[in-house]
Amino acid sequence: MARMAGRRTLSAAPVLLVVTFGVFAVAAMSPFDPVKAYAGTAGLTASQEQLDQLRANLGADQPLVARWWGWLTSALTGDLGTSAVMRQPVADVIAERVGWSALLAGCAFAVAVLAGTALGVLAARRQGGWLDRCVSSLAYTLEAAPAFWLGLLAIWFFSVRLGVLPAGGLTDAGSDTVTFGQVASHLVLPALVLGISQLPWFFLYVRQGVADALEEDPVRGARARGLAERTVLLGHGLRSGMLPMLTLIGSRVPELITGALLVETVFSWPGIAAATVQAATSVDFPLLAALTVLATAAVLAGNLLSDLLYGLADPRVGFDG
């Protein structure tokens, strides 16, 4: 297992290099001018000489490869540069926001996995029953529903119509302190919306996996020996049926990140969504590159985690093969 993790980590290095260079290349072709975005309204009255001087100070006048190499060498020493649009070091921008994004994504992922697994097992136990038909129909509907639409619907129903949950933000309006109770209450809606947007895939995978496992000869043999249905379902069917779902974990990470950005925007959650949008529209090279590397690393880590979990769940899979 350690050898495989080491090989995957080494293979991730060239991927991250290509991704960072791609960010700078795409940003260089963007019609947005980072100097004008940095100057703001002052850039409207600034002279060309002043804009050229600002361009030189920001390093925007350098060739593409020079900008990328300068950022890369500094990043390897721990210096991610300074965000032009945020007016602060990139490391501070990420540190202030990534924790809240991780909290939201982690809670949503737990909701999707736990609820999807439970519903999948119940549906597989009685295929064709009313629960299976209802939940499967709802899952196929949710697959086509964008996360931001679910978020707006949740705000309308739970915040506007019922008034039982806050519509957004991290704390109550007018509050100067961040408390556990306020964060928990403001986290409920965005975490549920993001989790529900990811739930259909886990439900469908678990349902199909458990249904196939219940038709296998070992499970039929367990039933023939008189084992309780609960033991057969959880001890045999669920374990075999969970294997396909484990491979889904890594592939859902990109969708989870994308969904988190949309949900954070809808609910004004103080994560990295706003920073990502501003970095993209303002062509903030250092911040955009750092956020892209962070997202890419999360995807690679998710793929590695799914492989490790699959290998631990199924001893027949060799880690060093």
Secondary structure, DSSP 8 states (H G I E B T S, - for coil): -HHHHHHHHHHHHHHHHHHHHHHHHHHHT-S--HHHHHHGGGGGT--HHHHHHHHHHHTTTS-HHHHHHHHHHHHHTT---EETTTTEEHHHHHHHHHHHHHHHHHHHHHHHHHHHHHHHHHHHHTTTSHHHHHHHHHHHHHHTS-HHHHHHHHIIIIIIIS--S--SSSS-TT--S--HHHHHHHHHHHHHHHHHHHHHHHHHHHHHHHHHHHTSHHHHHHHHTT--HHHIIIIIIHHHHHHHHHHHHHHHHHHHHHHHHHHHHHHT-SSSHHHHHHHHHTT-HHHHHHHHHHHHHHHHHHHHHHHHHHHHH-TTS-TT-
